Amino acid sequence: MPLLPLLAAFVAGVIVAHYSPGYLIYGAALLAALCFCAWLGGWRKVAVAGLFAVIGGVAMMIATPGRPDFDREDAPGAYVGFVEEISDSPYNQRIVAKVDAGVCVFSVLVYYHDVLPVIREGDVIMFAGALRPVGEEAVVPDEFSMSGFAARRGVTAQCHVQPGGVEVTGHKASLPAFFAGMRRNLSDYIHCRSGLGSGAAGMLDAMLTGDASAFGRERRDVFADAGLAHVLALSGTHVAVIAFMVSMLFFPLRMAGHRRWEPVCIIAVLWGYVLLAGCIPSVVRAAIMVSVVGFGRAFRRGSNSLNNLCLAALLILLFDPMALFAPGFQLSFAAVAAILMFPFALFVKGNVAWPVRVAGNWLCVCVSAVVGTGALAAWYFHSLPLYFILANIPVGIVLPFFIGGGVLLLLLNLTPFSPGCLVDVVERVYEVMEWVAHRVAGLPGAAVGDVYFHWWLLLPYYGAVFAAWYGLRKKRPVFGLYALMLSVFAVFALRISQPGYPEAEAYAMRYRYATVVLLREGDKAMLLTDAPERFHDDMRERISRRLTDYMGRRGVGSLEVVNGVNDSQWWYADSGFWVIGNTFIALAGREPAESPPGGQHVDYALVTAGFNGDVENVWRRLHPDTVVLSPSLHPSRIEAYKARLLSHDIPFRVGLEGMLCPCDAIHDKCHDIGQAAMPD
């Protein structure tokens, strides 16, 4: 029985269970009963497909993580967790830890705002902080959120921990932690012992371990604009090169007559690499397909490529249903499916020179992969490279030599032989790829950026792809017409479905070190803050990354940081007051809080860094609705001010966040108040 219908049923069960978990048990029981009736009625294929839908729903239910209790607002607690994943930065450590709270077991995303102690996978840590839902820090529309990352890893809570709030209490051995340590050691070995430059070492590190952080953001952007981002992500191409090298290693087994042992040994080594790479879906998919073909060769049985692909997807989703929602999983399977679908009609055949045939067939593979992933990649990453063919053909030819040479170089470094010549060869190959990437990315219009559209527009696109494939397969031109009609509809819908945005917007953002207000007027945006000027560059860089989609959708090119006088039709700001629409904010910092001009009502009294007075006097002088303690204050001062405000029953909050005024409340009154606040 073909596996494609069974995969479709399994995926449907996973999706229903993910979006309707409350009805899962009753739905699964009802569907199981219907499957039994269908089996008795002779509809065996329908019954089997329904059973796979039930299995998909149950797998999703089992994989659904536990959730802690968030009922108590910002209630701090002490927790003990097992570190499953760690990511370092110059500012903090981002930790995924599994916590057993007795009532439930859940995973928490811990932001530890210090670089010491050094934490590694497998450590048992004790940390103190308040558990909050993941993604609540995203206040601005289209702001980056960790919700997707957390959902795919089964993380249901996050916790910010101050320096000194994490203690390593032990280490627990586990297979994932062991291979994570091996990846880290291999990465260090590549950068410190291979003899390669930073660019070549970073690229080899990305291709062998999946960690592209050392390759640098600027280099990654250049490769993405050239249509070569997939080169830096572990995929079937990398697995194929490694499989070829391993097959050369075990070729003597075939020569000795042990034909069955050769594929078995190759498969064993490949699965070791899968574990080393962290079981990335694209690598697992390639390893499963190679395993099916290898065992078929060993036992003289054939296999179907599409069935192999479906089997790989079923096995991955059975053990990790949340992988279905990961971009890497979707792009990997879409690319391979398109490669299996189209090249049969596009491959160069006949009596032509082999270099032409090889180049033409590689071109067909590249085009097929882009057709399968282009729209999906544009939806996820909001960019579409136009000259991908110019970059992929030369890079695809030299890529196996880079990976193979890099692996051989690492092995030679373990022997007494000097790999000096090989280092030069690998460096030259890398320079060729980098040169191609820079030349293609530098062409006019190399990539279309800020591509945003609704997810449902993927349906007519892939409908057009399927119609084109079916027409080629069955030699029925009418399906080419259907594909053209669906493509025209998709383009037309794309143009008319673009959302409109208000002329001006104002949002107080969640930022741990200062009060930050995002102000946008048309295609210009700025950050109004109480942070000192020396922190502005770092703030701009961090917040620009968080607001990439917000700025791209609204055509904003860059952010300006201001904390001085700024006057607009929509807002007014100086060292004493921020007036944003109908929201009046009085600042109390190094300078004492001033009385509002014209007896204006104060919505918020913002106590900022440098304030040394009595916080109660700010309340008595300004009579605000709420006293806001800025994150720019030292944590000890915040706690002291909170205690005093509580003792006097004064309404307060820590940090200002959310929309400051609705769009229809921003009007010329702001300008009038600003004029009144300005000195004569």
C-alpha positions as CSV (number, residue, x, y, z in Angstrom):
1,M,0.0,0.0,0.0
2,P,1.4,3.5,-0.9
3,L,2.5,5.4,2.2
4,L,1.4,8.8,1.0
5,P,-2.3,8.5,2.0
6,L,-1.2,7.1,5.4
7,L,1.2,10.0,5.9
8,A,-1.6,12.4,5.0
9,A,-3.9,10.8,7.6
10,F,-1.2,10.8,10.2
11,V,-0.5,14.5,9.6
12,A,-4.2,15.3,9.8
13,G,-4.4,13.6,13.2
14,V,-1.4,15.6,14.5
15,I,-2.8,18.9,13.3
16,V,-6.3,18.2,14.8
17,A,-4.7,17.2,18.1
18,H,-2.5,20.2,18.2
19,Y,-5.2,22.8,17.5
20,S,-8.2,21.0,19.3
21,P,-6.6,19.2,22.3
22,G,-9.8,19.4,24.3
23,Y,-11.7,17.1,22.0
24,L,-8.9,14.7,21.2
25,I,-9.9,11.7,23.5
26,Y,-13.5,11.7,22.3
27,G,-12.6,12.3,18.7
28,A,-9.9,9.5,18.7
29,A,-12.4,7.0,20.3
30,L,-15.1,7.9,17.7
31,L,-12.7,7.7,14.8
32,A,-11.3,4.3,16.1
33,A,-14.9,3.0,16.2
34,L,-15.5,4.2,12.7
35,C,-12.3,2.5,11.5
36,F,-13.4,-0.7,13.0
37,C,-16.8,-0.5,11.2
38,A,-15.0,0.4,7.9
39,W,-12.8,-2.7,8.3
40,L,-15.8,-4.9,8.9
41,G,-17.5,-3.3,5.9
42,G,-14.6,-4.2,3.6
43,W,-13.2,-0.7,3.3
44,R,-9.8,-1.8,4.4
45,K,-7.7,1.1,3.0
46,V,-10.1,3.7,4.6
47,A,-9.9,1.8,7.9
48,V,-6.1,1.8,7.8
49,A,-5.9,5.5,6.9
50,G,-8.3,6.3,9.8
51,L,-6.1,4.2,12.2
52,F,-3.1,6.3,11.2
53,A,-5.0,9.5,11.9
54,V,-5.8,8.1,15.4
55,I,-2.1,7.2,15.9
56,G,-1.1,10.7,14.8
57,G,-3.5,12.3,17.3
58,V,-2.3,10.0,20.2
59,A,1.3,10.7,19.4
60,M,0.6,14.4,19.5
61,M,-1.3,14.0,22.8
62,I,1.7,12.1,24.3
63,A,4.1,14.7,23.1
64,T,2.1,17.6,24.5
65,P,4.3,19.0,27.3
66,G,3.1,19.9,30.8
67,R,2.4,23.5,31.9
68,P,3.2,25.1,35.2
69,D,0.8,27.2,37.2
70,F,0.9,30.9,36.2
71,D,-1.9,32.0,38.5
72,R,0.3,34.0,40.8
73,E,1.6,37.2,39.1
74,D,5.4,37.3,39.2
75,A,5.6,34.9,42.1
76,P,9.3,34.0,42.5
77,G,10.3,30.4,43.3
78,A,13.3,28.1,43.4
79,Y,13.5,25.3,40.8
80,V,15.8,22.4,40.0
81,G,16.2,21.6,36.3
82,F,18.2,19.3,34.0
83,V,19.9,21.3,31.2
84,E,18.8,19.9,27.8
85,E,20.1,22.8,25.6
86,I,22.4,25.8,26.1
87,S,23.1,28.8,23.9
88,D,25.8,31.4,24.9
89,S,26.0,35.0,24.0
90,P,28.3,37.9,25.2
91,Y,25.4,39.0,27.4
92,N,23.7,35.9,28.8
93,Q,23.1,32.2,28.6
94,R,19.9,30.8,27.2
95,I,19.1,27.5,28.8
96,V,16.3,25.0,28.1
97,A,15.9,23.0,31.3
98,K,13.5,20.2,32.3
99,V,11.9,20.8,35.7
100,D,10.1,18.1,37.8
101,A,7.7,20.1,39.9
102,G,6.0,17.1,41.4
103,V,2.6,18.0,40.0
104,C,3.9,18.0,36.4
105,V,7.1,17.9,34.4
106,F,7.7,20.8,32.1
107,S,10.5,22.5,30.2
108,V,11.4,26.1,30.9
109,L,13.4,28.6,28.9
110,V,15.8,30.2,31.4
111,Y,17.5,33.5,30.5
112,Y,20.5,33.7,32.8
113,H,21.9,37.3,32.6
114,D,25.5,36.4,33.3
115,V,28.2,34.3,31.7
116,L,29.4,32.6,34.9
117,P,29.2,29.8,35.9
118,V,29.6,28.2,32.6
119,I,26.7,25.8,32.0
120,R,26.7,22.8,29.7
121,E,24.2,20.2,28.5
122,G,23.6,17.5,31.2
123,D,24.2,19.8,34.1
124,V,21.7,19.9,37.0
125,I,21.0,23.5,38.0
126,M,19.1,25.3,40.7
127,F,17.7,28.7,39.7
128,A,15.4,31.2,41.3
129,G,12.9,33.4,39.5
130,A,9.3,33.9,38.4
131,L,7.9,31.6,35.7
132,R,6.0,33.4,33.0
133,P,4.4,32.2,29.7
134,V,6.7,32.2,26.7
135,G,6.2,35.1,24.3
136,E,4.5,37.6,26.6
137,E,7.4,40.0,26.1
138,A,6.3,40.5,22.5
139,V,4.1,43.7,22.9
140,V,4.5,45.3,19.4
141,P,2.6,43.7,16.5
142,D,4.8,41.5,14.4
143,E,7.5,41.6,17.0
144,F,9.8,38.6,17.2
145,S,8.8,36.1,19.8
146,M,10.3,32.9,21.1
147,S,6.9,31.2,21.1
148,G,7.6,29.2,17.9
149,F,11.0,28.1,19.2
150,A,9.5,27.1,22.5
151,A,6.5,25.2,21.0
152,R,8.8,23.1,18.8
153,R,10.9,22.1,21.8
154,G,8.0,21.5,24.2
155,V,8.9,24.6,26.3
156,T,5.9,26.0,28.2
157,A,7.5,28.6,30.5
158,Q,10.3,31.1,30.6
159,C,12.2,32.6,33.5
160,H,14.6,35.6,33.7
161,V,17.3,35.0,36.3
162,Q,19.6,37.7,37.6
163,P,23.4,37.3,38.0
164,G,24.2,34.9,40.8
165,G,20.8,33.2,40.6
166,V,21.9,30.0,39.0
167,E,23.9,27.3,40.7
168,V,25.3,24.1,39.1
169,T,24.5,21.3,41.6
170,G,25.6,18.3,39.6
171,H,25.7,16.5,36.3
172,K,23.5,13.8,34.9
173,A,24.8,11.6,32.1
174,S,22.5,11.2,29.1
175,L,22.9,10.3,25.4
176,P,21.8,13.8,24.1
177,A,24.2,15.5,26.5
178,F,27.0,13.2,25.5
179,F,26.6,14.0,21.8
180,A,26.1,17.7,22.5
181,G,29.5,17.7,24.2
182,M,30.9,15.9,21.2
183,R,29.5,18.6,18.9
184,R,31.0,21.3,21.0
185,N,34.4,19.5,21.1
186,L,34.3,19.0,17.3
187,S,33.5,22.6,16.8
188,D,36.4,23.7,19.0
189,Y,38.7,21.3,17.1
190,I,37.6,22.7,13.7
191,H,38.4,26.3,14.8
192,C,41.5,25.7,16.8
193,R,43.3,22.7,15.2
194,S,42.3,22.5,11.6
195,G,44.5,25.4,10.4
196,L,41.6,26.9,8.4
197,G,40.8,30.6,8.4
198,S,37.7,31.9,10.3
199,G,35.5,31.8,7.2
200,A,36.3,28.3,6.0
201,A,36.3,27.0,9.6
202,G,32.9,28.5,10.3
203,M,31.5,27.1,7.1
204,L,32.9,23.6,7.8
205,D,31.5,23.8,11.4
206,A,28.1,24.7,10.1
207,M,28.2,21.8,7.6
208,L,29.3,19.1,10.1
209,T,27.7,20.2,13.4
210,G,24.8,22.4,12.2
211,D,26.1,25.4,14.2
212,A,26.5,28.4,11.9
213,S,26.9,31.0,14.6
214,A,30.7,31.2,14.0
215,F,30.2,31.9,10.3
216,G,29.1,35.5,11.1
217,R,25.8,37.2,10.5
218,E,27.1,39.3,7.5
219,R,28.4,36.2,5.7
220,R,25.2,34.4,6.3
221,D,23.2,37.3,4.9
222,V,25.4,37.3,1.7
223,F,24.9,33.6,1.2
224,A,21.1,34.0,1.8
225,D,20.9,36.8,-0.8
226,A,22.7,34.6,-3.3
227,G,20.3,31.7,-2.7
228,L,22.8,29.6,-0.8
229,A,21.4,29.7,2.7
230,H,20.6,25.9,2.4
231,V,24.4,25.2,2.1
232,L,24.9,26.3,5.7
233,A,22.1,24.0,7.0
234,L,22.6,20.3,7.4
235,S,20.7,18.5,4.6
236,G,20.6,15.5,2.4
237,T,23.5,16.9,0.3
238,H,25.8,16.8,3.3
239,V,24.7,13.3,4.3
240,A,25.2,12.1,0.7
241,V,28.8,13.3,0.7
242,I,29.5,11.7,4.1
243,A,27.8,8.5,2.9
244,F,30.1,8.5,-0.2
245,M,33.2,8.9,1.9
246,V,32.1,6.2,4.3
247,S,31.4,3.9,1.3
248,M,34.9,4.4,0.1
249,L,36.1,3.4,3.6
250,F,34.1,0.1,3.6
251,F,34.7,-0.7,-0.1
252,P,37.2,-3.5,0.8
253,L,34.2,-5.4,2.3
254,R,32.6,-5.5,-1.1
255,M,35.9,-6.6,-2.7
256,A,36.2,-9.4,-0.1
257,G,32.7,-10.7,-1.0
258,H,30.9,-9.3,2.0
259,R,28.3,-7.4,0.0
260,R,25.7,-7.4,2.7
261,W,28.0,-6.1,5.4
262,E,29.1,-3.0,3.4
263,P,25.6,-1.2,3.4
264,V,25.1,-2.3,7.0
265,C,28.3,-0.6,8.1
266,I,27.6,2.5,6.1
267,I,24.2,2.8,7.7
268,A,25.6,2.3,11.2
269,V,28.2,5.1,10.7
270,L,25.5,7.4,9.2
271,W,23.2,7.0,12.2
272,G,26.2,7.8,14.4
273,Y,26.5,11.0,12.5
274,V,22.7,11.6,12.9
275,L,23.2,11.4,16.7
276,L,26.2,13.6,16.6
277,A,24.3,16.3,14.6
278,G,21.5,16.3,17.1
279,C,18.9,14.4,15.2
280,I,18.0,17.3,12.9
281,P,14.9,16.4,10.8
282,S,16.6,16.9,7.5
283,V,19.5,14.7,8.5
284,V,17.2,12.0,9.9
285,R,15.2,12.1,6.7
286,A,18.2,11.5,4.6
287,A,19.5,8.8,6.9
288,I,16.2,6.9,6.8
289,M,16.1,7.1,3.0
290,V,19.7,5.9,2.7
291,S,19.0,3.1,5.2
292,V,16.0,1.8,3.3
293,V,17.9,1.8,0.0
294,G,21.0,0.2,1.8
295,F,19.0,-2.6,3.4
296,G,17.2,-3.1,0.1
297,R,20.6,-3.6,-1.6
298,A,21.8,-5.9,1.2
299,F,18.7,-8.2,0.9
300,R,18.2,-7.7,-2.9
301,R,14.9,-5.9,-2.6
302,G,13.8,-2.8,-4.4
303,S,12.3,0.4,-3.0
304,N,10.3,3.4,-4.1
305,S,11.8,6.8,-3.5
306,L,8.4,8.5,-2.7
307,N,7.6,5.7,-0.3
308,N,11.0,6.1,1.3
309,L,10.4,9.8,1.8
310,C,6.9,9.2,3.3
311,L,8.4,6.5,5.6
312,A,11.0,9.0,6.8
313,A,8.3,11.6,7.6
314,L,6.2,9.0,9.4
315,L,9.0,7.9,11.6
316,I,10.2,11.4,12.5
317,L,6.6,12.5,13.3
318,L,5.9,9.4,15.3
319,F,8.7,10.2,17.8
320,D,8.5,14.0,17.4
321,P,5.1,15.2,16.2
322,M,6.0,18.9,16.8
323,A,8.6,18.6,14.1
324,L,5.7,19.0,11.6
325,F,5.6,22.7,12.5
326,A,9.3,23.3,12.2
327,P,10.5,25.2,9.1
328,G,13.5,22.9,8.6
329,F,11.2,19.8,8.5
330,Q,8.8,21.4,6.0
331,L,11.5,22.8,3.7
332,S,13.5,19.6,3.7
333,F,10.6,17.4,2.7
334,A,9.2,19.9,0.3
335,A,12.6,20.1,-1.5
336,V,13.0,16.4,-1.8
337,A,9.4,15.8,-2.9
338,A,9.9,18.4,-5.7
339,I,13.2,16.8,-6.7
340,L,11.4,13.4,-6.9
341,M,8.5,14.9,-8.8
342,F,9.9,17.0,-11.6
343,P,13.3,15.9,-12.9
344,F,11.8,12.9,-14.7
345,A,10.5,15.4,-17.3
346,L,13.4,17.8,-17.2
347,F,16.5,15.7,-17.1
348,V,18.9,16.1,-20.0
349,K,18.8,12.9,-22.0
350,G,20.1,11.7,-25.3
351,N,23.5,11.7,-27.0
352,V,25.1,14.8,-25.4
353,A,28.5,15.3,-23.8
354,W,28.6,14.2,-20.2
355,P,29.7,17.6,-18.8
356,V,26.6,19.1,-20.4
357,R,24.4,16.3,-19.2
358,V,25.7,16.6,-15.6
359,A,25.4,20.4,-15.5
360,G,21.9,20.2,-17.1
361,N,20.7,17.6,-14.6
362,W,22.1,19.6,-11.7
363,L,20.3,22.6,-13.0
364,C,17.0,20.6,-13.1
365,V,17.6,19.5,-9.5
366,C,18.2,23.1,-8.4
367,V,15.1,24.4,-10.2
368,S,12.9,21.6,-8.8
369,A,14.1,22.2,-5.2
370,V,13.4,26.0,-5.5
371,V,10.0,25.3,-7.0
372,G,9.2,23.1,-4.0
373,T,10.5,25.4,-1.3
374,G,10.4,29.0,-2.8
375,A,7.0,30.1,-1.6
376,L,7.4,28.3,1.8
377,A,10.9,29.9,2.3
378,A,9.6,33.3,1.4
379,W,6.7,33.0,3.9
380,Y,9.1,32.0,6.7
381,F,12.1,34.2,5.9
382,H,10.5,37.0,3.9
383,S,13.1,37.0,1.2
384,L,13.3,35.5,-2.3
385,P,16.7,35.2,-4.1
386,L,16.2,35.7,-7.9
387,Y,19.6,34.5,-9.2
388,F,19.8,31.3,-7.2
389,I,20.7,29.3,-10.3
390,L,23.8,31.4,-11.0
391,A,25.1,30.6,-7.5
392,N,23.9,27.0,-7.0
393,I,25.4,25.4,-10.1
394,P,29.1,26.3,-9.4
395,V,28.7,25.9,-5.6
396,G,27.0,22.6,-6.0
397,I,29.9,21.3,-8.0
398,V,32.6,22.3,-5.5
399,L,30.6,21.7,-2.3
400,P,31.4,17.9,-2.1
401,F,35.1,18.7,-2.4
402,F,34.9,21.2,0.4
403,I,33.1,18.8,2.8
404,G,35.2,15.8,1.8
405,G,38.4,17.8,2.0
406,G,37.4,19.2,5.4
407,V,36.6,15.8,6.9
408,L,39.9,14.3,5.5
409,L,41.7,17.3,6.9
410,L,40.3,16.7,10.4
411,L,41.3,13.0,10.2
412,L,44.8,13.8,9.0
413,N,45.3,16.2,12.0
414,L,45.0,13.1,14.2
415,T,48.0,11.4,12.4
416,P,51.7,12.4,12.2
417,F,51.2,13.5,8.6
418,S,51.2,17.2,7.8
419,P,48.0,18.4,6.1
420,G,49.4,21.7,4.9
421,C,48.6,21.2,1.2
422,L,45.1,20.0,2.0
423,V,44.5,23.1,4.1
424,D,45.4,25.3,1.1
425,V,43.0,23.2,-1.1
426,V,40.1,23.5,1.3
427,E,40.7,27.2,1.7
428,R,40.8,27.7,-2.1
429,V,37.5,25.8,-2.5
430,Y,35.9,28.0,0.2
431,E,37.2,31.1,-1.5
432,V,35.5,30.0,-4.7
433,M,32.2,29.6,-2.9
434,E,32.6,32.9,-1.1
435,W,33.5,34.7,-4.4
436,V,30.4,33.2,-6.1
437,A,28.2,34.2,-3.2
438,H,29.5,37.8,-3.1
439,R,29.2,38.2,-6.9
440,V,25.7,36.9,-7.2
441,A,24.5,38.7,-4.0
442,G,26.0,42.0,-5.4
443,L,24.0,41.8,-8.7
444,P,21.2,44.4,-9.0
445,G,18.0,43.0,-7.6
446,A,19.7,39.8,-6.4
447,A,17.0,39.2,-3.7
448,V,13.5,40.5,-3.1
449,G,13.2,41.5,0.5
450,D,10.3,42.2,2.9
451,V,8.1,39.6,1.3
452,Y,5.0,39.2,3.5
453,F,1.8,37.4,2.7
454,H,-0.9,35.3,4.4
455,W,-0.3,31.6,4.9
456,W,-3.4,30.6,2.8
457,L,-1.7,31.9,-0.3
458,L,0.6,28.9,-0.1
459,L,-2.5,26.8,-1.1
460,P,-2.9,28.1,-4.7
461,Y,0.8,28.2,-5.2
462,Y,1.3,24.5,-4.3
463,G,-2.0,23.7,-6.2
464,A,-0.3,25.2,-9.3
465,V,2.8,23.2,-8.7
466,F,0.8,20.0,-8.4
467,A,-1.2,20.8,-11.5
468,A,2.0,21.5,-13.5
469,W,3.5,18.2,-12.3
470,Y,0.4,16.2,-13.1
471,G,0.2,17.8,-16.6
472,L,3.8,16.9,-17.3
473,R,3.3,13.4,-15.9
474,K,0.2,12.6,-17.9
475,K,1.1,14.8,-20.9
476,R,-2.1,16.7,-20.5
477,P,-1.6,20.4,-21.4
478,V,-4.9,21.5,-19.9
479,F,-3.4,21.1,-16.4
480,G,-0.7,23.6,-17.5
481,L,-3.6,26.0,-18.0
482,Y,-4.9,25.2,-14.5
483,A,-1.5,25.9,-13.1
484,L,-1.3,29.2,-14.9
485,M,-4.8,30.2,-13.6
486,L,-3.8,29.3,-10.0
487,S,-0.6,31.3,-10.3
488,V,-2.4,34.4,-11.6
489,F,-4.9,34.1,-8.8
490,A,-2.1,33.8,-6.2
491,V,-0.4,36.9,-7.6
492,F,-3.7,38.9,-7.7
493,A,-4.6,37.8,-4.1
494,L,-1.1,38.7,-2.9
495,R,-1.6,42.3,-4.2
496,I,-5.1,42.8,-2.8
497,S,-4.5,41.1,0.6
498,Q,-1.8,43.4,1.9
499,P,-3.0,44.9,5.2
500,G,-3.1,48.6,5.8
501,Y,-1.5,50.3,8.8
502,P,-2.3,53.4,10.7
503,E,-0.3,56.5,10.0
504,A,1.2,56.6,13.4
505,E,1.7,54.1,16.2
506,A,3.1,54.2,19.8
507,Y,4.1,51.2,21.9
508,A,5.9,50.9,25.2
509,M,8.2,47.9,24.7
510,R,9.4,45.4,27.2
511,Y,13.1,45.9,27.7
512,R,15.0,44.7,30.7
513,Y,17.4,47.6,31.1
514,A,15.4,50.8,30.4
515,T,12.0,52.2,29.5
516,V,11.6,52.2,25.7
517,V,8.7,53.6,23.7
518,L,8.5,52.8,20.0
519,L,7.2,55.7,17.9
520,R,6.4,55.4,14.2
521,E,5.1,58.0,11.8
522,G,4.8,56.7,8.2
523,D,8.1,55.0,7.3
524,K,10.1,56.6,10.1
525,A,10.5,55.1,13.5
526,M,12.3,56.0,16.7
527,L,12.9,54.7,20.1
528,L,12.2,57.1,23.0
529,T,14.1,56.0,26.1
530,D,15.4,57.0,29.5
531,A,18.6,55.0,28.9
532,P,21.9,56.9,28.9
533,E,23.4,57.7,25.4
534,R,26.2,55.2,25.8
535,F,23.7,52.3,25.7
536,H,21.9,53.5,22.6
537,D,23.9,51.6,20.0
538,D,23.4,48.3,21.8
539,M,19.7,49.1,22.3
540,R,19.2,49.9,18.6
541,E,20.9,46.6,17.6
542,R,18.9,44.4,19.9
543,I,15.5,46.0,19.3
544,S,16.1,46.2,15.5
545,R,16.4,42.4,15.5
546,R,13.2,42.1,17.5
547,L,11.3,44.4,15.1
548,T,12.6,43.0,11.8
549,D,9.1,41.9,10.7
550,Y,7.4,45.0,12.1
551,M,9.8,47.3,10.2
552,G,9.7,45.2,7.0
553,R,5.9,45.2,6.8
554,R,5.7,48.9,7.3
555,G,8.6,49.9,5.1
556,V,10.7,51.3,8.0
557,G,14.4,51.4,7.1
558,S,16.1,52.0,10.4
559,L,15.5,53.0,14.0
560,E,16.7,56.2,15.7
561,V,17.2,56.4,19.4
562,V,16.3,59.7,21.2
563,N,16.1,60.8,24.8
564,G,16.1,64.6,24.3
565,V,13.6,67.0,22.8
566,N,11.5,65.6,20.0
567,D,8.4,67.3,18.6
568,S,5.9,65.8,16.1
569,Q,2.2,66.1,15.2
570,W,1.7,62.9,17.2
571,W,4.0,63.3,20.2
572,Y,6.2,65.6,22.2
573,A,9.2,64.7,24.4
574,D,11.8,66.5,26.5
575,S,13.7,65.8,29.7
576,G,10.6,66.3,31.9
577,F,7.6,65.1,29.9
578,W,6.6,62.6,27.3
579,V,3.3,63.4,25.6
580,I,2.1,60.7,23.3
581,G,-1.4,61.2,21.9
582,N,-3.7,61.4,25.0
583,T,-1.0,59.8,27.3
584,F,0.9,62.2,29.5
585,I,4.1,60.8,31.2
586,A,6.0,62.9,33.7
587,L,9.7,61.9,34.3
588,A,11.3,61.9,37.7
589,G,15.1,61.3,37.4
590,R,18.2,63.3,38.3
591,E,16.1,66.4,37.9
592,P,13.0,66.7,40.2
593,A,9.7,66.0,38.6
594,E,8.1,69.2,37.2
595,S,4.4,70.1,37.6
596,P,2.6,69.5,34.3
597,P,1.9,72.5,32.2
598,G,-1.6,73.9,32.2
599,G,-2.7,71.6,35.0
600,Q,-2.5,68.6,32.6
601,H,-3.6,65.3,34.1
602,V,-0.6,62.9,34.5
603,D,-1.3,59.3,33.4
604,Y,2.1,57.9,34.5
605,A,4.9,59.2,36.7
606,L,8.0,57.5,35.4
607,V,10.8,57.1,38.1
608,T,14.0,56.6,36.2
609,A,17.7,56.0,36.9
610,G,19.3,58.8,39.0
611,F,16.2,59.4,41.1
612,N,17.3,59.9,44.8
613,G,14.2,61.5,46.3
614,D,11.1,60.1,48.1
615,V,8.9,58.2,45.7
616,E,5.9,59.2,47.8
617,N,6.6,62.9,47.0
618,V,6.4,62.1,43.3
619,W,2.9,60.8,43.9
620,R,1.9,63.8,46.0
621,R,3.3,66.4,43.6
622,L,2.0,65.0,40.3
623,H,-1.1,62.9,41.3
624,P,-0.6,60.4,38.5
625,D,-2.9,57.5,37.9
626,T,0.1,55.1,38.3
627,V,3.7,55.4,39.4
628,V,6.0,53.4,37.0
629,L,9.4,52.2,38.2
630,S,11.7,52.1,35.2
631,P,13.9,49.0,34.6
632,S,16.8,51.5,34.3
633,L,16.7,51.6,38.1
634,H,19.0,49.3,40.0
635,P,17.0,46.1,41.1
636,S,17.7,46.9,44.8
637,R,16.2,50.4,44.4
638,I,13.1,48.9,42.6
639,E,12.5,46.6,45.5
640,A,12.9,49.4,48.0
641,Y,10.5,51.7,46.1
642,K,8.0,48.9,45.7
643,A,7.9,48.4,49.5
644,R,7.4,52.1,50.1
645,L,4.7,52.4,47.5
646,L,2.9,49.3,48.9
647,S,3.0,50.7,52.4
648,H,1.3,53.9,51.3
649,D,-1.2,52.1,49.1
650,I,0.0,53.9,46.0
651,P,-0.8,52.2,42.6
652,F,2.4,51.3,40.8
653,R,3.9,49.0,38.3
654,V,7.4,48.0,37.2
655,G,8.0,48.8,33.6
656,L,5.8,50.5,31.1
657,E,4.5,48.3,28.2
658,G,1.7,48.0,25.7
659,M,-0.1,50.4,23.3
660,L,0.0,53.8,24.9
661,C,-2.9,55.1,22.9
662,P,-5.2,53.7,20.2
663,C,-4.7,54.9,16.7
664,D,-7.9,57.0,16.7
665,A,-6.8,58.8,19.9
666,I,-3.6,60.3,18.4
667,H,-4.5,63.7,17.3
668,D,-3.4,67.3,17.4
669,K,-4.0,67.7,21.1
670,C,-0.6,66.1,21.6
671,H,1.0,68.9,19.7
672,D,-0.9,71.5,21.7
673,I,0.3,70.0,25.0
674,G,3.8,69.8,23.7
675,Q,3.8,73.5,22.8
676,A,2.5,74.4,26.3
677,A,5.4,72.3,27.8
678,M,8.1,74.0,25.7
679,P,9.9,76.8,27.5
680,D,9.3,80.3,26.3
